[in-house]
Amino acid sequence: MITHDAGNAPYVVLESVDSGDQHALAERAARFRSVFTAAPAGVVLLGLDGIVAQANPAATALLGFVGDDLSGADVG
């Protein structure tokens, strides 16, 4: 598992949106994709099963992967 030195994930961000507000959902999704892709720090999103759901370009490069090779990896 990829964790912080203290053994915990260093950040958790939760946000709630009314699922009926499709415009707000689309805006938040676009903002997330933009920040996720452009972040200089490596960001890896894991499912509860320990499988990599997404990794941004910085994480992929940092860990020595190419393209989407990290997606689907089991790190649990």
N, C-alpha and C positions, 0 to 999 in steps of 0.2 A: 504494500500500500504506500502511496506517496503521501507523506505527512510532513508537518512542521517538526523542527528539532525536538519540541516538547511532546511529540507524539500525537498532536491534534492537527486537524486541518486548520490552516491559519485564518481563513475567512469563510464565512457563510453569509450569503445575501438572499433574503427572502423578500418578495414583493407580491402584493395582492392586487388583483384587477378584477372588476366585474366582467365575467366571461361573456356577458351580453353586449359589451361595448367593443365591437370588432375593430373600430378605428383606433381606440386606445391600445388594444392588444397589438395591432399591427405596428403602431408607433414604438411601443416598448420593445417589440421583437427586433425592429430595425435598429433601435438604439443599442440593444444588447449585442447584436451581430457586429455593429460598428466598433464598439468598445472592445469586445472579445477579440476581434480580428486584429485591431491596431495596438492592443496592449503590449508594452515592451516586456512585461513579466509573463512567464509561462503560466497558462491557466488550463487546467484539465478538469473536465466535468465527468464524474463517475456516477454510474448507476449504483443502486443499493447492493447489487451483486458483484461490485468491484470491476465491472467492465467499463472501459473508457467510452463514453458517449460522444464526447467532442474534445479536441485539444486545439488550442490556438497555434498559429505559426511559431510564436516564440517558444512554446512548450515543445513543439515538434522538433525545432532546431536544437534546443537545449538538450533534449534527450536523444538526439542523433537519429531521428526518424525523418522520412521524406514524405511530403504530401499528407495523405490521410492514413498512412501506415499505422499510426498510433491508435486510431479509432478501432474499437472492437477488442483491443488488447485487454487481457485479464491481469489486473494488478492487485487483486484481492488476496 
